[in-house]
Amino acid sequence: MSRQPEVLWAQRSEKVYLTISLPDAKDVSLKCDPDGVFNFSAIGVNGDSFSVTLQLYGNVIPERCKTNIGSRIILCSIQKEQRGWWPRILKSEEKPAPYLKVDWNKWCDEDDEEYSDSDDGGVAYTGDDDESSDDGGMLCELFPI
């Protein structure tokens, strides 16, 4: 049976940001489906299996979803299909699992977004420049597996 890593989330009108805390993750697998299903799996430092499946509130554009796998965390930028603020991260109205938490370091209120449209919360990403993204080309593309 696999365990769930801590997942932090924040949003902007066009994107959802997920930060998965899993130091020294190996065999990382990420998939984002158009209907908003996000799947993550990896092997932890002690050989434990970790996985998370989230049914996001709305539809997303998989080819515009990007990720950066670091030594301690996995950062994901998920492009919403329609611009707008989601009332919650998950489609379900039930209380989220305890491993899913708000990322207050990246959080931006709807009213504050106009002042920080290109701000990614001070997080350093890497990757090729993609003019269609407000990430400034700082994330790598997330390809479905």
Accessible surface in RSA format (square Angstrom, percent):
REM  Atomic radii and reference values for relative SASA: ProtOr
REM  Chains: A
REM  Algorithm: Lee & Richards
REM  Probe-radius: 1.40
REM  Slices: 20
REM RES _ NUM      All-atoms   Total-Side   Main-Chain    Non-polar    All polar
REM                ABS   REL    ABS   REL    ABS   REL    ABS   REL    ABS   REL
RES MET A   1   233.89 121.1 148.01  98.0  85.88 204.5 126.53 107.6 107.36 142.2
RES SER A   2    30.53  25.8  21.28  28.4   9.25  21.3   8.04  17.1  22.49  31.5
RES ARG A   3   132.61  55.7 129.45  66.0   3.15   7.5  51.97  71.0  80.64  48.9
RES GLN A   4    83.27  46.6  62.78  45.9  20.49  48.8   2.30   4.9  80.97  61.4
RES PRO A   5     5.35   3.9   0.13   0.1   5.22  19.0   5.35   4.4   0.00   0.0
RES GLU A   6    64.93  37.3  57.54  43.5   7.39  17.6  20.37  39.4  44.55  36.4
RES VAL A   7     0.04   0.0   0.04   0.0   0.00   0.0   0.04   0.0   0.00   0.0
RES LEU A   8    40.05  22.3  39.85  28.5   0.20   0.5  39.85  28.0   0.20   0.5
RES TRP A   9    23.64   9.5  23.64  11.4   0.00   0.0  17.56   9.4   6.08   9.9
RES ALA A  10     0.11   0.1   0.07   0.1   0.04   0.1   0.07   0.1   0.04   0.1
RES GLN A  11     5.70   3.2   5.67   4.1   0.04   0.1   0.39   0.8   5.32   4.0
RES ARG A  12    14.20   6.0  14.20   7.2   0.00   0.0   9.01  12.3   5.19   3.1
RES SER A  13     5.33   4.5   5.33   7.1   0.00   0.0   5.15  11.0   0.18   0.3
RES GLU A  14    54.59  31.3  54.05  40.9   0.55   1.3  12.04  23.3  42.56  34.7
RES LYS A  15     3.21   1.6   3.21   2.0   0.00   0.0   1.92   1.7   1.29   1.4
RES VAL A  16     0.09   0.1   0.09   0.1   0.00   0.0   0.09   0.1   0.00   0.0
RES TYR A  17     7.23   3.4   6.34   3.6   0.89   2.3   3.88   2.9   3.36   4.1
RES LEU A  18     0.85   0.5   0.00   0.0   0.85   2.1   0.00   0.0   0.85   2.3
RES THR A  19     8.18   5.8   8.18   8.3   0.00   0.0   7.01   9.4   1.17   1.8
RES ILE A  20     0.00   0.0   0.00   0.0   0.00   0.0   0.00   0.0   0.00   0.0
RES SER A  21    34.59  29.2  27.65  36.9   6.95  16.0  19.52  41.6  15.07  21.1
RES LEU A  22     9.67   5.4   9.49   6.8   0.18   0.5   9.49   6.7   0.18   0.5
RES PRO A  23    49.14  35.8  48.15  43.9   0.99   3.6  48.15  39.8   0.99   6.1
RES ASP A  24    67.26  47.1  59.47  59.2   7.78  18.4  16.02  37.7  51.24  51.1
RES ALA A  25    19.22  17.7   0.47   0.7  18.75  42.6   0.47   0.7  18.75  49.7
RES LYS A  26   126.51  61.7 120.96  74.2   5.55  13.2  90.25  81.2  36.27  38.6
RES ASP A  27   118.17  82.8  88.86  88.4  29.31  69.3  34.19  80.5  83.98  83.8
RES VAL A  28    32.65  21.5   6.36   5.8  26.29  63.4   6.36   5.5  26.29  71.3
RES SER A  29    35.56  30.0  34.53  46.1   1.03   2.4  16.91  36.0  18.65  26.1
RES LEU A  30     6.21   3.5   4.42   3.2   1.79   4.5   4.64   3.3   1.57   4.2
RES LYS A  31    72.92  35.6  72.80  44.7   0.12   0.3  23.81  21.4  49.11  52.3
RES CYS A  32     3.08   2.3   1.46   1.6   1.61   3.8   1.46   3.7   1.61   1.7
RES ASP A  33    33.96  23.8  33.92  33.8   0.04   0.1   7.95  18.7  26.02  25.9
RES PRO A  34    82.77  60.3  81.90  74.7   0.88   3.2  82.21  67.9   0.56   3.5
RES ASP A  35    78.19  54.8  74.94  74.6   3.25   7.7  38.71  91.1  39.48  39.4
RES GLY A  36     0.00   0.0   0.00   N/A   0.00   0.0   0.00   0.0   0.00   0.0
RES VAL A  37    29.96  19.7  29.96  27.1   0.00   0.0  29.96  26.0   0.00   0.0
RES PHE A  38     0.00   0.0   0.00   0.0   0.00   0.0   0.00   0.0   0.00   0.0
RES ASN A  39    47.05  32.4  46.67  45.1   0.39   0.9  21.43  51.6  25.62  24.8
RES PHE A  40     3.76   1.9   0.00   0.0   3.76   9.8   1.03   0.6   2.73   7.8
RES SER A  41    45.35  38.3  44.90  59.9   0.45   1.0  27.29  58.1  18.05  25.3
RES ALA A  42     3.36   3.1   0.00   0.0   3.36   7.6   1.85   2.6   1.51   4.0
RES ILE A  43    59.55  33.9  59.55  44.4   0.00   0.0  59.55  42.9   0.00   0.0
RES GLY A  44     4.79   5.9   0.00   N/A   4.79   5.9   1.70   4.7   3.10   6.9
RES VAL A  45   103.48  68.1  75.54  68.4  27.94  67.3  77.72  67.5  25.76  69.9
RES ASN A  46   127.69  88.1  93.33  90.2  34.36  82.7  25.42  61.2 102.26  98.8
RES GLY A  47    52.60  64.9   0.00   N/A  52.60  64.9  26.57  72.9  26.02  58.3
RES ASP A  48    53.49  37.5  48.63  48.4   4.86  11.5   9.36  22.0  44.13  44.0
RES SER A  49    50.48  42.7  44.88  59.9   5.60  12.9  25.70  54.7  24.78  34.7
RES PHE A  50    18.20   9.1  18.18  11.3   0.02   0.0  18.18  11.0   0.02   0.0
RES SER A  51    36.25  30.6  35.22  47.0   1.03   2.4  19.29  41.1  16.96  23.8
RES VAL A  52     4.11   2.7   0.06   0.1   4.05   9.8   3.67   3.2   0.44   1.2
RES THR A  53    89.14  63.4  66.14  67.1  23.00  54.8  44.01  59.1  45.13  68.2
RES LEU A  54     5.79   3.2   4.60   3.3   1.18   3.0   5.79   4.1   0.00   0.0
RES GLN A  55    65.38  36.6  59.87  43.8   5.50  13.1  41.29  87.9  24.09  18.3
RES LEU A  56     0.00   0.0   0.00   0.0   0.00   0.0   0.00   0.0   0.00   0.0
RES TYR A  57    71.78  33.5  64.88  36.9   6.90  17.9  27.41  20.6  44.37  54.7
RES GLY A  58    15.62  19.3   0.00   N/A  15.62  19.3  15.62  42.9   0.00   0.0
RES ASN A  59    65.80  45.4  57.43  55.5   8.37  20.1   3.49   8.4  62.31  60.2
RES VAL A  60     2.04   1.3   0.00   0.0   2.04   4.9   0.00   0.0   2.04   5.5
RES ILE A  61    44.78  25.5  43.84  32.7   0.93   2.3  44.78  32.2   0.00   0.0
RES PRO A  62    18.39  13.4  17.88  16.3   0.51   1.8  17.88  14.8   0.51   3.2
RES GLU A  63   123.80  71.1 107.15  81.1  16.65  39.6  63.80 123.4  60.00  49.0
RES ARG A  64    63.90  26.8  62.19  31.7   1.71   4.1  23.55  32.2  40.36  24.5
RES CYS A  65     0.23   0.2   0.04   0.0   0.19   0.5   0.04   0.1   0.19   0.2
RES LYS A  66     3.64   1.8   3.63   2.2   0.01   0.0   2.50   2.3   1.14   1.2
RES THR A  67    13.00   9.2  12.52  12.7   0.48   1.1  12.52  16.8   0.48   0.7
RES ASN A  68    27.02  18.6  24.40  23.6   2.62   6.3   2.17   5.2  24.85  24.0
RES ILE A  69    88.49  50.4  60.45  45.0  28.04  67.6  60.45  43.5  28.04  76.1
RES GLY A  70    34.04  42.0   0.00   N/A  34.04  42.0  28.07  77.0   5.97  13.4
RES SER A  71    81.48  68.8  64.65  86.3  16.83  38.8  47.18 100.5  34.30  48.1
RES ARG A  72   150.59  63.2 147.40  75.1   3.18   7.6  57.65  78.8  92.94  56.3
RES ILE A  73    62.23  35.4  62.00  46.2   0.22   0.5  62.00  44.6   0.22   0.6
RES ILE A  74     0.16   0.1   0.16   0.1   0.00   0.0   0.16   0.1   0.00   0.0
RES LEU A  75     9.30   5.2   9.30   6.7   0.00   0.0   9.30   6.5   0.00   0.0
RES CYS A  76     2.19   1.7   0.00   0.0   2.19   5.1   0.53   1.4   1.65   1.8
RES SER A  77     0.76   0.6   0.75   1.0   0.01   0.0   0.20   0.4   0.56   0.8
RES ILE A  78     0.01   0.0   0.01   0.0   0.00   0.0   0.01   0.0   0.00   0.0
RES GLN A  79    15.27   8.5  15.21  11.1   0.06   0.1   0.00   0.0  15.27  11.6
RES LYS A  80     3.57   1.7   0.34   0.2   3.23   7.7   0.34   0.3   3.23   3.4
RES GLU A  81    90.74  52.1  69.24  52.4  21.50  51.2  20.78  40.2  69.96  57.1
RES GLN A  82   139.01  77.7 129.98  95.0   9.03  21.5  40.00  85.1  99.01  75.1
RES ARG A  83   155.89  65.5 121.66  62.0  34.22  81.5  56.72  77.5  99.17  60.1
RES GLY A  84    28.26  34.9   0.00   N/A  28.26  34.9  28.24  77.5   0.02   0.0
RES TRP A  85    54.74  22.0  26.21  12.7  28.54  67.0  23.47  12.5  31.27  50.7
RES TRP A  86    26.22  10.5  19.30   9.3   6.92  16.2   9.88   5.3  16.34  26.5
RES PRO A  87    95.86  69.9  51.76  47.2  44.10 160.3  64.89  53.6  30.97 192.5
RES ARG A  88    74.86  31.4  72.69  37.1   2.17   5.2  40.29  55.1  34.57  21.0
RES ILE A  89     3.31   1.9   3.20   2.4   0.11   0.3   3.31   2.4   0.00   0.0
RES LEU A  90    27.73  15.4  27.45  19.6   0.28   0.7  27.45  19.3   0.28   0.8
RES LYS A  91   103.02  50.3  96.80  59.4   6.22  14.8  58.20  52.4  44.82  47.7
RES SER A  92    53.85  45.5  40.43  54.0  13.42  30.9  46.14  98.3   7.70  10.8
RES GLU A  93   148.43  85.2 115.88  87.7  32.54  77.5  35.68  69.0 112.75  92.1
RES GLU A  94   139.14  79.9 125.13  94.7  14.01  33.4  48.43  93.7  90.71  74.1
RES LYS A  95   191.68  93.5 159.27  97.7  32.41  77.2 108.77  97.9  82.91  88.3
RES PRO A  96    60.40  44.0  49.87  45.5  10.53  38.3  52.63  43.5   7.77  48.3
RES ALA A  97    38.49  35.4  25.01  38.6  13.48  30.7  32.01  45.1   6.49  17.2
RES PRO A  98   119.28  86.9 102.99  93.9  16.30  59.2 115.03  95.0   4.25  26.4
RES TYR A  99    51.67  24.1  46.06  26.2   5.61  14.6  31.65  23.8  20.02  24.7
RES LEU A 100    13.22   7.4   1.45   1.0  11.77  29.6   1.45   1.0  11.77  31.7
RES LYS A 101    98.78  48.2  93.24  57.2   5.54  13.2  56.40  50.8  42.38  45.1
RES VAL A 102    43.57  28.7  32.05  29.0  11.52  27.8  32.05  27.8  11.52  31.2
RES ASP A 103     6.32   4.4   5.27   5.2   1.06   2.5   1.52   3.6   4.81   4.8
RES TRP A 104   181.76  72.9 160.20  77.5  21.56  50.6 137.83  73.5  43.93  71.3
RES ASN A 105   137.05  94.5 111.10 107.4  25.95  62.5  26.80  64.5 110.24 106.6
RES LYS A 106    14.98   7.3  13.62   8.4   1.36   3.2   4.95   4.5  10.03  10.7
RES TRP A 107    75.04  30.1  51.20  24.8  23.84  56.0  47.21  25.2  27.83  45.2
RES CYS A 108    10.01   7.6   5.26   5.9   4.75  11.2   7.96  20.2   2.05   2.2
RES ASP A 109    77.27  54.1  73.66  73.3   3.61   8.5  17.00  40.0  60.27  60.1
RES GLU A 110   109.77  63.0  94.43  71.4  15.34  36.5  27.95  54.1  81.82  66.8
RES ASP A 111   116.16  81.4 105.92 105.4  10.24  24.2  33.63  79.1  82.53  82.3
RES ASP A 112    70.01  49.0  69.43  69.1   0.57   1.4  16.66  39.2  53.35  53.2
RES GLU A 113    17.95  10.3  17.95  13.6   0.00   0.0   3.70   7.2  14.25  11.6
RES GLU A 114   124.65  71.6  97.12  73.5  27.53  65.5  36.82  71.2  87.83  71.7
RES TYR A 115   178.29  83.2 141.57  80.5  36.72  95.6 108.03  81.2  70.26  86.6
RES SER A 116    28.52  24.1  22.02  29.4   6.50  15.0  25.48  54.3   3.04   4.3
RES ASP A 117    81.63  57.2  70.46  70.1  11.17  26.4  32.49  76.5  49.14  49.0
RES SER A 118    87.23  73.7  73.29  97.8  13.94  32.1  37.13  79.1  50.11  70.2
RES ASP A 119    65.63  46.0  57.33  57.1   8.30  19.6  20.71  48.8  44.92  44.8
RES ASP A 120    10.16   7.1   4.46   4.4   5.70  13.5   4.00   9.4   6.16   6.1
RES GLY A 121    27.05  33.4   0.00   N/A  27.05  33.4   9.13  25.0  17.92  40.1
RES GLY A 122    77.93  96.1   0.00   N/A  77.93  96.1  43.47 119.3  34.46  77.2
RES VAL A 123    37.28  24.5  26.08  23.6  11.21  27.0  30.61  26.6   6.67  18.1
RES ALA A 124    90.27  83.0  67.20 103.7  23.06  52.5  74.62 105.1  15.64  41.4
RES TYR A 125    16.94   7.9   2.76   1.6  14.18  36.9   0.31   0.2  16.63  20.5
RES THR A 126    87.97  62.6  83.33  84.5   4.64  11.1  75.26 101.1  12.72  19.2
RES GLY A 127    40.22  49.6   0.00   N/A  40.22  49.6  13.21  36.3  27.00  60.5
RES ASP A 128   124.44  87.2 114.53 114.0   9.91  23.4  35.28  83.0  89.16  88.9
RES ASP A 129   111.67  78.2  79.20  78.8  32.47  76.8  36.60  86.1  75.08  74.9
RES ASP A 130    39.31  27.5  34.29  34.1   5.02  11.9  16.60  39.1  22.71  22.6
RES GLU A 131   171.49  98.5 134.74 101.9  36.75  87.5  55.28 106.9 116.21  94.9
RES SER A 132    66.29  56.0  40.11  53.5  26.18  60.3  48.81 103.9  17.49  24.5
RES SER A 133    13.31  11.2   0.65   0.9  12.66  29.2   2.83   6.0  10.49  14.7
RES ASP A 134    57.87  40.5  40.66  40.5  17.21  40.7  35.55  83.7  22.32  22.3
RES ASP A 135     0.14   0.1   0.06   0.1   0.07   0.2   0.08   0.2   0.06   0.1
RES GLY A 136    55.56  68.5   0.00   N/A  55.56  68.5  36.03  98.9  19.53  43.7
RES GLY A 137     5.50   6.8   0.00   N/A   5.50   6.8   0.06   0.2   5.44  12.2
RES MET A 138    64.98  33.7  63.28  41.9   1.70   4.0  33.99  28.9  30.99  41.1
RES LEU A 139     2.42   1.3   0.00   0.0   2.42   6.1   0.00   0.0   2.42   6.5
RES CYS A 140    53.98  40.8  49.89  55.6   4.09   9.6  23.80  60.3  30.17  32.5
RES GLU A 141    82.99  47.6  68.41  51.8  14.58  34.7  15.34  29.7  67.65  55.2
RES LEU A 142    10.76   6.0   6.63   4.7   4.14  10.4   7.28   5.1   3.49   9.4
RES PHE A 143   138.23  69.2 131.88  81.7   6.35  16.5 131.88  80.0   6.35  18.2
RES PRO A 144    74.02  53.9  52.96  48.3  21.06  76.6  53.10  43.8  20.91 130.0
RES ILE A 145   138.73  78.9  92.92  69.2  45.81 110.4 119.95  86.4  18.78  51.0
END  Absolute sums over single chains surface
CHAIN  1 A     7922.1       6300.6       1621.6       4053.6       3868.6
END  Absolute sums over all chains
TOTAL          7922.1       6300.6       1621.6       4053.6       3868.6
